[in-house]
Amino acid sequence: MKLRKGPRVSVDNERCELFGTCQWEAPEVFELERNGRLRYRPRITEEDWEPAVAAARSCPMQAIQIKGVFDE
C-alpha cells in the first residue's frame, strides 16, 4: 500500500446526509461512525482509487469529490 501525493478525497459536509453508500463502496476510505459522523481518508492509494470513485458516483447527494492524479 503505497501513498503518494496524488488524489485527494473531499466531502462537502453541508451536502452529506450520512446515507452511508460511500462506506459500502469504499470501506477502506469512508467510515460512518456510531455518533453519526463521517470519517474518511483524504489521500487515497491506487488500490482505493476505483472504490473511491464508485463511492463518489453513488453518493445520492453528490457530496464527494476526488481531485488529482497519481504521480508517475
C-alpha positions in Angstrom: 0.0 0.0 0.0 1.9 3.0 -1.3 0.7 6.5 -0.6 1.6 9.2 -3.0 1.0 12.9 -3.3 -1.8 12.1 -5.7 -5.6 12.1 -5.5 -7.4 13.7 -2.6 -10.9 13.0 -1.4 -13.1 15.7 0.0 -16.6 15.6 1.3 -19.0 18.6 1.4 -20.4 18.3 4.9 -23.2 20.7 4.0 -24.5 18.3 1.3 -23.7 15.0 3.1 -26.8 13.4 4.5 -24.9 10.4 6.0 -26.7 7.7 3.9 -23.6 5.5 4.1 -23.4 4.5 0.4 -19.8 5.7 0.4 -18.9 3.2 3.2 -20.5 0.4 1.3 -18.5 1.2 -1.9 -15.1 2.1 -0.2 -14.9 0.9 3.4 -11.2 1.4 3.4 -11.7 5.1 2.7 -15.0 6.0 4.4 -16.4 5.1 7.8 -19.8 6.2 9.2 -19.3 6.3 12.9 -21.9 5.4 15.6 -22.1 9.0 16.6 -23.3 9.9 13.1 -20.1 11.4 11.8 -18.4 10.5 8.6 -14.7 9.9 8.7 -12.6 9.5 5.6 -9.0 9.4 4.5 -8.3 12.5 2.4 -5.4 10.8 0.5 -6.1 7.5 -1.3 -3.9 4.7 -2.6 -4.0 3.3 -6.1 -5.8 0.3 -4.7 -8.5 2.5 -3.3 -9.0 4.6 -6.4 -11.7 2.6 -8.1 -13.8 2.1 -4.9 -13.4 5.8 -4.0 -14.6 6.8 -7.5 -17.6 4.3 -7.1 -18.4 5.9 -3.8 -18.4 9.4 -5.3 -20.6 8.3 -8.2 -23.1 6.5 -5.9 -23.4 9.4 -3.4 -27.1 10.4 -3.7 -26.2 14.0 -2.5 -23.1 14.3 -4.8 -21.1 15.4 -1.7 -17.9 13.6 -2.6 -15.2 14.9 -4.8 -11.9 13.3 -5.9 -9.3 15.6 -7.4 -5.8 14.9 -8.6 -3.9 12.1 -10.2 -1.2 9.7 -9.2 2.5 10.6 -9.7 4.1 8.6 -12.5 
